[in-house]
Amino acid sequence: MRQPREVSDTGLDPAGAQTGPAAAGWTRPAKVVGAGFAEVVDLTRPLFSGMPVFPGDPPVSVLGVRTHAKDGYQVSQICLGSHSGTHIDAPRHFFPNGRPLDDFPASSFVGRGLIVDARPAGAPRTAGTAGGPTPVFLDAVDLADRLQPFELRSGDFVLLWTEAAFLTEDAARLLLAAGVSLVATDGDSLDPRDDPDSKGYPVHNLLLGHDVLLVEGLCNLERLGPGPVTCAFLPLAIAGADGAPIRAVAWR
């Protein structure tokens, strides 16, 4: 059994780096009772030093610069990329003249969502890395079948419960034609990386090119299950941002 790292009473390791949730013996509860709501489900992955990031992105580091023991209070220095953990992509992520996050009103991040069970039955899960197993895709025909029981309205958010499957470009076009304003996934990305058949990032280019926001890295979708929800995907208010970590929650 893996032994947890030593953690001080400040929540920082002896080297001054904040430890991850598993190492600290702490797990954020998925469901939180909120005022006026029967249940609010946290869909956010915790941020911690050394957590996995997309290849080439800056590492995540949370360091203690002030401690209760020495200073009487705690302050942390947080270093991370704009697409670390559970995050949102703005058009600026792929387009030099695309809209940055701060060009979208706050109302763009809160709205009616639809959780779609898009898990490929019996298919192997893969991150689509070079030399690895062939990525698993959800195409337009399969996605249309998964959407059929529900009403999808213009302006809705779609939350794809994929367990690491990816969208094909025609599936993304189906969502675009439906008028959705945001597409989210529990995978690390809607496009596989290093897949020679993908020709770049077709889903990102298509959706972001039409001002559809993208959210990646959700968790706990199984706690809600398929169907309509209300969502809040609130990013950090960073000027000119191509993306940002978010606190993602949903309730029904």
C-alpha positions in Angstrom: 0.0 0.0 0.0 1.4 3.4 -0.9 2.3 5.5 2.1 1.0 9.0 2.3 3.5 11.9 2.3 4.2 13.6 5.6 1.9 16.5 6.1 2.3 19.2 8.7 -0.5 20.9 10.6 -0.4 23.7 7.9 -1.4 21.3 5.1 2.0 21.7 3.4 4.7 19.1 3.1 8.1 19.6 4.7 9.5 21.1 1.5 6.8 23.7 1.4 4.7 22.2 -1.4 1.0 21.6 -0.8 0.2 17.9 -0.9 -2.4 16.3 -3.1 -5.8 15.3 -1.7 -5.0 11.6 -1.6 -1.7 12.2 0.1 -3.3 14.4 2.7 -6.0 11.8 3.4 -8.7 14.2 2.2 -11.3 13.8 -0.4 -13.7 16.5 -1.4 -17.3 15.3 -1.0 -19.1 15.0 -4.3 -22.4 16.2 -3.0 -22.9 19.4 -1.0 -26.2 20.7 0.4 -26.8 24.2 -0.8 -29.2 26.8 0.3 -32.3 26.6 -1.9 -31.1 23.4 -3.7 -31.8 19.8 -2.7 -28.3 18.8 -3.7 -25.3 20.5 -5.4 -22.8 18.1 -6.9 -19.1 19.2 -7.2 -17.8 18.3 -10.7 -14.3 19.7 -10.1 -11.0 17.9 -9.8 -8.8 19.2 -7.0 -5.7 21.1 -7.9 -2.5 20.0 -6.3 1.3 20.0 -6.8 2.5 17.5 -9.3 -1.0 16.6 -10.7 -1.2 15.3 -14.3 -1.3 18.0 -16.9 -1.5 18.0 -20.7 2.0 17.2 -22.2 3.9 20.5 -22.6 1.7 22.5 -20.3 3.2 24.1 -17.2 3.3 21.9 -14.1 1.0 22.7 -11.2 2.7 23.9 -8.0 1.2 25.0 -4.7 3.9 26.3 -2.4 3.6 27.7 1.1 5.2 31.1 1.5 3.7 32.0 4.9 2.8 29.5 7.6 0.9 29.6 10.8 3.9 28.4 12.7 6.2 31.1 11.5 3.9 34.0 10.5 0.6 33.4 12.3 -1.2 33.0 9.0 -1.0 30.9 5.8 -0.4 32.2 2.3 0.3 29.9 -0.7 1.9 30.6 -4.1 0.0 28.9 -6.9 1.6 28.3 -10.3 -0.3 26.6 -13.0 -1.3 26.7 -16.7 -4.6 28.2 -17.9 -5.8 24.6 -18.8 -4.9 22.8 -15.6 -7.4 20.5 -13.9 -11.1 21.1 -14.6 -11.0 24.1 -16.9 -12.8 26.0 -19.6 -11.5 26.9 -23.1 -12.3 30.2 -24.8 -12.0 30.7 -28.6 -8.7 32.6 -28.0 -7.2 29.2 -27.1 -7.1 28.2 -30.8 -7.7 31.5 -32.7 -5.4 34.6 -32.4 -8.4 36.9 -32.8 -10.8 34.7 -30.9 -12.8 36.0 -28.0 -11.0 35.7 -24.6 -12.9 34.5 -21.5 -13.4 38.0 -20.2 -15.3 38.9 -23.3 -18.1 36.5 -22.3 -20.7 37.7 -19.7 -20.9 35.8 -16.4 -24.3 34.5 -17.6 -22.4 32.5 -20.3 -21.1 30.2 -17.5 -24.4 29.3 -15.8 -27.3 27.6 -17.5 -29.4 24.6 -18.3 -27.3 21.5 -19.0 -28.0 18.0 -20.3 -25.8 15.1 -19.1 -25.5 12.6 -21.9 -24.3 9.0 -21.2 -21.8 8.8 -24.0 -19.7 5.9 -22.6 -18.9 3.4 -25.4 -20.1 0.0 -24.1 -17.3 -2.5 -23.7 -14.7 -0.3 -25.4 -11.2 0.1 -24.0 -10.4 3.4 -22.5 -7.5 5.4 -23.8 -6.0 8.9 -23.7 -5.0 8.6 -27.4 -1.2 8.9 -26.8 1.2 8.1 -29.6 2.0 4.5 -29.7 -0.9 3.6 -27.5 -4.3 1.9 -28.2 -6.5 3.4 -30.9 -8.7 6.2 -29.4 -12.4 5.5 -28.9 -14.7 7.9 -30.7 -18.4 8.8 -30.4 -19.8 9.6 -33.8 -22.9 11.6 -34.8 -25.1 8.6 -35.2 -24.3 7.2 -31.8 -24.6 10.7 -30.2 -28.0 11.3 -31.8 -29.2 8.0 -30.4 -27.9 9.0 -26.9 -29.7 12.4 -27.2 -33.0 11.0 -28.5 -34.7 10.6 -25.1 -34.1 14.2 -24.1 -35.0 17.7 -25.2 -32.0 19.7 -26.3 -32.6 23.4 -26.6 -30.7 26.2 -28.3 -28.3 27.7 -25.8 -28.1 24.6 -23.6 -24.9 23.1 -22.2 -24.1 19.5 -23.1 -22.1 17.5 -20.5 -20.7 14.3 -22.1 -20.1 11.4 -19.7 -17.5 9.6 -21.9 -15.0 7.9 -19.6 -12.2 9.0 -22.0 -14.0 8.6 -25.4 -13.6 11.4 -27.9 -16.0 13.2 -30.3 -15.8 12.9 -34.0 -16.1 16.1 -36.1 -19.5 15.1 -37.3 -20.7 14.6 -33.7 -19.5 18.1 -32.9 -21.3 19.4 -36.0 -24.5 17.8 -34.7 -24.1 19.7 -31.4 -23.3 22.9 -33.3 -26.5 22.5 -35.4 -28.5 22.1 -32.2 -27.3 25.5 -31.0 -25.5 24.5 -27.8 -23.4 27.2 -26.2 -21.1 25.0 -24.2 -19.8 21.4 -24.5 -18.2 19.7 -21.5 -16.5 16.3 -21.0 -15.2 14.2 -18.2 -12.2 13.4 -20.4 -9.0 15.4 -20.5 -9.9 16.6 -24.0 -12.6 16.4 -26.6 -9.9 15.6 -29.2 -7.2 13.0 -28.8 -3.6 14.1 -28.9 -1.0 12.6 -31.3 -3.7 10.8 -33.3 -2.6 10.8 -37.0 -6.2 10.4 -38.2 -7.4 13.5 -36.3 -5.6 16.1 -38.5 -5.0 18.4 -35.6 -7.9 19.3 -33.2 -11.0 19.3 -35.4 -13.5 19.4 -32.5 -11.7 22.3 -30.8 -11.4 24.2 -34.1 -15.0 23.7 -35.1 -16.7 24.5 -31.8 -14.4 27.3 -30.6 -14.5 28.7 -34.1 -18.2 29.2 -33.5 -17.9 30.7 -30.0 -19.0 27.5 -28.3 -17.2 27.2 -25.0 -15.5 24.0 -24.0 -15.1 22.5 -20.5 -12.7 19.6 -19.9 -11.8 17.5 -16.9 -15.2 17.1 -15.1 -15.7 14.4 -12.5 -18.6 12.9 -10.5 -21.1 12.9 -13.4 -22.2 9.4 -12.3 -23.5 11.0 -9.1 -26.2 12.8 -11.2 -26.7 10.5 -14.1 -28.2 11.3 -17.5 -30.8 14.1 -17.9 -31.3 17.8 -17.4 -29.4 19.7 -14.7 -28.5 23.3 -13.9 -24.8 24.0 -14.2 -22.3 26.6 -13.1 -18.8 26.6 -14.7 -17.2 29.7 -13.2 -13.7 30.6 -14.4 -11.1 32.8 -12.7 -11.5 36.4 -13.9 -8.2 36.6 -15.9 -7.9 39.4 -18.4 -7.5 38.2 -22.0 -7.5 34.6 -20.9 -7.5 31.7 -23.5 -8.8 29.5 -20.7 -8.9 29.1 -16.9 -9.5 26.6 -14.1 -13.1 26.6 -13.0 -15.2 25.5 -10.1 -17.8 23.3 -11.7 -21.1 22.4 -10.0 -24.5 21.1 -11.1 -27.8 20.5 -9.4 -31.3 19.4 -10.2 
